[in-house]
Amino acid sequence: MLKEFKEFAMKGNVLDMAIGVIIGGAFGKIVSSLVSDVLMPPLGLLMGKVDFSSLFVDLSRTGPPSLAAAKAAGAPTLNYGVFLQSVFDFLIIAFVIFMLIKQVNRFKRQAPPPPPPAPPVPTNEEKLLMEIRDLLKNRH
C-alpha cells in the first residue's frame, strides 16, 4: 500500500497540482490586495466615499459606529462588505485563470491524427473460404 501511494504521489499530475495550489495561494493574496487596496477605494469614492470593507449590519441592535467597534464589543455582525470584496476577488481570479487557460490552449500543439488502422489479417477460415470462392469462379 505504501508503494502504491508513493507511485501515486510521484506522478507528474500530482506534483503539477501541488505546485499549482501553492502558486494559486500566492496569486490569491496578490488579487486580494489588488481588490482591497487598489480597486475598491476608487469604486467606493465613486459611490459616495463608501468603504466596502466596513459595510456591516449590526445584529445586536446596539448601534456601534464602525465594524471595528462592533468587533471590539463582541457584537454579532453581518459583514456583507467583506463578502463583496471576496466576490470581487473570486471574479478577478476566475477571469484571469480563464484568460490564462485560453492562451495555453491556443498555444498547445494540435495532436497529429492517429494513423489509419491496419487492415485486418484474414483468419485461416477466411483464407479457406477465399480459396473456395476462387476455385468456384475458375470452374465456369
C-alpha positions in Angstrom: 0.0 0.0 0.0 2.9 2.4 0.8 4.4 1.6 -2.6 1.2 2.4 -4.4 0.9 5.7 -2.5 4.5 6.6 -3.4 3.8 5.8 -7.1 0.6 7.9 -7.0 2.3 10.8 -5.1 5.2 10.9 -7.5 3.2 11.0 -10.7 3.6 14.2 -12.7 0.0 15.2 -12.4 0.0 15.2 -8.6 3.3 17.3 -8.4 1.9 19.7 -11.0 -1.3 20.1 -9.0 0.7 20.7 -5.8 2.7 23.4 -7.5 -0.5 24.9 -8.9 -2.1 25.0 -5.4 1.0 26.8 -3.9 1.2 29.3 -6.8 -2.6 29.8 -6.7 -2.5 30.6 -3.0 0.2 33.3 -3.6 -1.7 34.6 -6.6 -4.9 34.8 -4.4 -3.1 37.0 -2.0 -2.0 39.3 -4.8 -5.5 39.5 -6.2 -7.0 40.2 -2.7 -4.6 43.0 -2.3 -5.4 44.3 -5.7 -9.1 44.3 -5.0 -9.0 45.7 -1.4 -6.1 48.2 -1.9 -6.4 49.3 -5.5 -9.8 48.7 -7.0 -12.2 49.1 -4.1 -11.1 52.5 -2.8 -11.8 54.3 -6.1 -15.0 52.4 -6.5 -16.0 53.4 -3.0 -15.1 57.0 -3.8 -17.3 56.9 -6.9 -20.2 55.6 -4.9 -20.1 58.3 -2.3 -17.0 57.6 -0.2 -18.1 54.1 0.8 -15.5 51.8 2.3 -16.8 48.4 1.3 -14.7 46.5 3.9 -16.5 48.4 6.7 -20.1 47.7 5.5 -22.0 45.6 8.0 -25.3 45.0 9.6 -25.4 45.1 13.4 -27.4 42.1 14.5 -27.3 43.1 18.2 -29.0 46.4 17.5 -26.7 48.3 19.9 -25.6 50.7 17.1 -21.8 50.5 17.1 -20.4 53.3 14.9 -18.0 51.0 12.9 -17.2 47.4 12.2 -14.1 47.6 14.3 -16.1 48.9 17.3 -18.7 46.2 16.9 -16.0 43.5 16.8 -14.3 45.0 19.8 -17.6 45.0 21.7 -18.2 41.4 20.6 -21.4 42.3 18.9 -22.7 39.9 16.2 -22.5 41.5 12.8 -23.3 40.5 9.2 -20.2 41.7 7.3 -21.5 42.0 3.8 -18.8 44.4 2.7 -16.1 41.8 3.4 -18.2 39.4 1.4 -18.5 41.8 -1.5 -14.7 42.1 -1.6 -14.4 38.3 -1.6 -16.8 38.1 -4.5 -14.7 40.6 -6.4 -11.6 38.6 -5.6 -13.2 35.5 -6.9 -14.4 37.1 -10.1 -11.0 38.6 -10.9 -9.2 35.3 -10.1 -11.7 33.3 -12.2 -11.3 35.8 -15.1 -7.5 35.7 -15.0 -7.5 31.9 -14.9 -9.9 31.8 -17.8 -7.7 34.0 -19.9 -4.6 32.0 -18.9 -6.1 28.7 -19.9 -7.5 30.2 -23.1 -3.9 31.3 -24.0 -2.4 27.9 -23.0 -5.0 26.1 -25.1 -4.2 28.4 -28.1 -0.5 27.6 -28.0 -0.9 23.9 -27.4 0.2 21.8 -30.4 -2.6 20.1 -32.2 -2.2 16.4 -31.7 -1.5 14.6 -35.0 -4.3 12.5 -36.2 -3.9 8.8 -35.4 -2.6 6.6 -38.2 -5.3 4.6 -40.0 -5.8 1.2 -38.6 -4.0 -1.6 -40.4 -6.2 -3.9 -42.5 -7.2 -6.9 -40.6 -5.3 -10.1 -41.3 -7.7 -12.8 -42.5 -8.2 -15.8 -40.3 -7.5 -19.3 -41.6 -11.2 -19.9 -42.1 -11.5 -16.7 -44.2 -8.4 -17.8 -46.3 -10.1 -21.2 -46.9 -13.3 -19.6 -47.9 -11.5 -17.2 -50.3 -9.7 -20.2 -51.9 -13.1 -22.0 -52.3 -14.6 -18.8 -53.9 -11.7 -18.5 -56.3 -11.9 -22.2 -57.2 -15.6 -21.9 -57.9 -15.0 -18.8 -60.1 -12.5 -20.7 -62.2 -14.8 -23.6 -62.8 -17.1 -21.6 -65.1 
